[in-house]
């Protein structure tokens, strides 16, 4: 059985190297709270224009250049496809999982189940793809340089269409920056946390720019207080969606970057002007917890060593090592059935004290792969002992009797397993420099079949946030 597990680990490592050029060099992200417009120009708002018209697209491009600076914004090709055409495209591009690939994603999904982040292993693969097909309104493909909009039965006014096109065109402007050698984003693909941090840059900037462009075309105002109110409402709606979801892992990674990235970068823009939006890419903000804390509260990661996780249980082998970050810690700290604003604020505040984490998924190699049990060790480091005590208490509430939670100074350790006897007496290796062990586990590869693009999502049922903030403007 050990040979099978070793092959699985080697496959995952080679997959990461193979996909690094395209998948990790591009972003997969989601936008909540908007509606795409592909037709209709009646009852235009003052200053609104129809993005199907060349003059309108040129006007939006000029406004984006004024708002964010950088190289001139050229106009990329735009296509409109139906939902059926999108599904057919994904199915054609998707590659069937090999047995080794299926085994890795299934074990990772079961590890996330133990952490209460997904409801089933299928959520990691099939759930992500289904959500994409049912929910996406449009996307920008950095490899082809094309904007794709998904035709939906619903429609909205040209004002929202202007906002959406400005958002997607901002992604195109970011791609032009990359081509010019600006903000290469080196090193931001090493973990789930760093990948998500990068998407906060991309989507946060696009949200802020599109609001500023729309306000200019309207002849209205999107000021500091407007932005603060807007993103605070959006964040609460997204937090409640996380609390309501059976798969908070998907919701956090797909939705949270918009209100969090937008709030951070709007503060940057209003404090330091338009040029400050692009300068935030150099150096990049590399953890989601720094985005959560807000502008001027960036902290470096305090990396956890391999020796700070328990020794691999007897007959088990580590197959996945990951860093989840502050936003996914927030999701794990929400007790089941809780969605009131005060409780969510408490869990969010506790997660902002994140300084590092390390999750390792183990599998029993003495049992046939199809039925091999998994175990999880998750250690998170906070910025103070008081913060660690708060996180420990929240984990006790959220996990109940499902696992073992312990605290060591600024660290909290969570041990979970399908076979509870696995962690009956966990032991730790020495952290002496000469005795540190190399891990045989690997980072998770991207989800197969999911396009590596900047994505724009339709509104969720639980989101009450509209992209229109005119009611908040003075």
KESE-433662 format. One record per residue (C-alpha): z, y, x. Coordinates in steps of 0.5 Angstrom, whole numbers, plus 2048, in hexadecimal, padded with zeros to 3 digits. Example, Ala and Ser with C-alpha at 12.3 -4.5 7.8 and 13.67 -1.06 7.14 Angstrom:
2
8107F781980E7FE81B
//
This chain:
474
8008008008018058067FA8048087F88078017FD80D8017FA80F8087F380F8067F58138007F88188057F28188097EE8198037F281F8017F28228087EA8218087E98248017ED82A8037E882B8097E282A8057E482F8007E78348047E08388057DE8397FE7E48377F97EA83A7FD7E58407FF7E48427F87E98437F37EB83F7EC7EF8447E87F08467E07F084C7DC7F584C7D67F48517D07ED8547D07E78527CC7E08527CF7DA8567CB7D38537CC7D08577C67D185D7C17D28647C27D48677BC7DA86C7BB7DA86D7C37E08707C67DF8777C97DC8767CF7DB86F7CE7D486C7D07D08657CF7D18617D67CA85E7D47C78647D67C58667DD7C886D7DC7CE86B7DA7CF8667E07CD86B7E57D28707E27D886A7E27D68697E97D68707EB7DD8707E87E086A7EC7DD86D7F27E18747F17E78707EF7E886B7F47E486D7FA7E08687FF7D98677FF7D48697FA7D48647F47CE8617F37CC85E7EC7CC8567EC7C88527E77CC8507E07CB84A7DC7CD8487D57CF8417D37D183D7CD7D88397CE7D48337CD7CF8357D37D68367D77D88307D57D282C7D77D28307DE7D982E7E07D78277DE7D18277E27D482A7E87DB8267E87DB8207EC7DF8197EA7E58187ED7E68137F27EC80E7F17EF8117F77EE8187F47F08167ED7F78137F07F88197F47F881E7EE7FB8197EA8018187EE8018207EF8018217E880781C7E780B8207EC8098277E880C8237E28138227E58138297E781182B7DF80B82E7E180682A7DE8068257D88028207DB7FE81E7E17F88207DD7FA8277DD7F88287E47F18267E37EE8257DC7F382A7D97F08307DE7E982E7DD7EA82E7D57EE8357D67E88387DA7E38357D47E78387CE7EA83E7D17E58417D67E18487D47DE8497DA7DE8487E27DB84B7E87D88467EE7D98487F57D48437F77CE8457F37D184C7F27D084C7EA7D484E7E47D48487DE7D684A7D77D88457D27D58467CB7DB8467C67DA8467BE7DF84C7BF7DD8537C17E18597C37DF8617C47DB8637CA7E18677CC7E48607CE7DD85D7D07DD8637D57E48617D87E285A7D97DB85C7DD7DF8607E17E485B7E27DF8567E47DB85B7E87E185D7EC7E18557EE7DA8567F17DD85D7F57E28587F87DD8537FA7D98597FD7DF85B8017E08538047D88538067DA85A80A7DF85680D7E585A80A7EB8568087E984F80A7EF84C8077F084880C7F684380C7F78448047F583D8027FA8398057FE8377FF7FF8387F880383F7F97FE8427FD7F88407F97FB8437F37FD8497F77F684B7F97F484A7F27F98507F07F58547F57EF8537F27F18537EA7F68587EB7F185D7EE7EC85B7E97F185D7E37F38637E67EC8667E87E98647E17EE8687DD7ED86E7E17E586D7E07E686C7D97EB8727D87E68777DC7E08757D87E48767D27E787D7D47EE87A7D37F48797D87F78737DB7FD8757DF8038737E28078727DC80186F7D880086A7DE8088687DE8088677D68028637D680385E7DC80A85D7D980885B7D28038577D58088537DA80D8527D480784F7D080584A7D680C8487D880D8467D08068427D180983F7D781083D7D380C83A7CD8078367D180782F7D28048307D98078367DC8048357E37FD8367E07FF83C7DC80283F7E27FD83E7E77F78417E27FB8467DE8008497E27FC84D7E87FA8527E38008567E08038557E77FE8577EC7FC85C7E780385F7E780485F7EE7FD8627F07FD8677EA80486A7EE80086A7F47FA86E7F27FE8737EE8038747F47FD8747F97F78757F67F08717F57EF86F7FD7F686C7FC7F38667F87EF8637FD7F48658037F98608007F485A8027F585C8097FA85880A7FA85480480185380080184C8018078497FC80784A7F580E84B7F580D8527F98088547F380D8527EE8128577F280D85C7F280A8627F680E8637FD81285D7FC80E85880081285380480F84D80981084680881684380B81383C80C81783680B81683081081582980E81C82781181F82B80B81C82680681F82080581D81A80981881680581B81180181A80980381480680181180D7FF80C81280380B81980280481A7FF8048227FD80782880180682F7FD8098357FC8098387F580C83F7F58108437F180C8437EB80C83C7EA81483C7EC8148417E681183B7E18168367E481C83B7E281A83B7DB81F8377D781B8337D181A8367CB81C83D7CE8178437CD81C8497CB81A84F7D082184F7D38218487D581A8497D881C84F7DC82284B7DF81E8467E181884B7E481E84F7E78218487EB81A8467ED81884D7F081D84B7F58198467F881884580081583F8008148387FD8128317FF81082B7FA80E8247FD80C81F7F880D8187FA80B8117F880D80A7F88088067FD80B7FF7FB8097FF7F48027FF7F27FF8067F27FD8067EA8058057E98088087EF80E80D7ED80E8147F08148187F28148207F48188247F981882B7F781C8307FC81C8387FA81F83D7FF8218447FC82384A7FF82B84A7FE8308457FC8318487F582A8477F482A8407F683083F7F182C8427EB82683E7ED82B8387ED82E8397E682783A7E38248347E682B8307E38298337DC8218327DC82282B7DF8288287DC8298217DE8228207E08238217E88288237ED82982A7EF82E82C7F582E8337F982F83480083083B80282A83F8008268397FE8268347F882382D7F882182A7F28208227F381C81E7ED8198177EC8168137E781B80E7EA8228117EA82580D7F082080F7F58248157F682B8127F582D8147FD82881980082881A80782681F80C82381F81382582381882282A81982382A82081C82C82381B82582781C82182181782581C81382081880B82181680A82080F80481B80D80381F8067FE8248057FC82A8017F98297FA7F182A7FA7EE82E7F47ED82B7ED7E68277ED7E182A7E97E48317E87DF8367EA7E283B7F07E18427EC7E58487EA7E68467E37E784A7DD7EB8477D77EB8487CF7F284A7CC7F78457CB7FA8447C58018467C77FF84C7CA8008537C77FD8577CC7F685B7CB7F285E7D17F28647CD7F88697CF7F686F7CB7FC86F7C78008707CD7FC8767D07FE87D7CF
//
